């Protein structure tokens, strides 16, 4: 698993989210939190708006919306959206 240097939490496992999920960390606004683990074991999450995009649209815009967060920030964003991430 890849690590990311987080300004708040130090070196932690990397996760990948859309920028709207990351914005929840700054403003506390719930935007939905649709998460999964990819085949490499990385956590990923999309807001409701991004999750609702048709696949062909996501393939066109997804790379411009992606943000890397540390695992602790990912869990915090999930909590803001009333989602519990199970402990491993």
Residue, then its C-alpha position, 0 to 999 in steps of 0.5 A: x500500500x502506498x503512503x502519503x505525507x499528510x500535513x496533519x497526520x504524518x506518513x499514512x496509507x494513501x486513499x483516493x477520493x473525489x475533490x468534493x469528499x475532500x472539501x467536506x474536511x474543510x467545510x463539514x458539509x455532507x456530500x455523500x460518501x460512497x466507498x470501496x477498496x480497489x484491487x490493491x487494497x486502497x480505499x476510494x470514495x466518491x460523493x453522491x454527485x460523482x457516484x451518480x455520473x454515468x461511467x463514460x462521463x466519469x472516465x472523461x472527468x474523473x482524473x481532474x476530480x481525484x484527490x489523495x488523502x491519508x487514511x485518517x483524513x479519509x475516515x474523518x471525511x466518512x464520519x462527516x458523512x455519517x459513514x463508519x469505516x470498519x477497522x481492519 
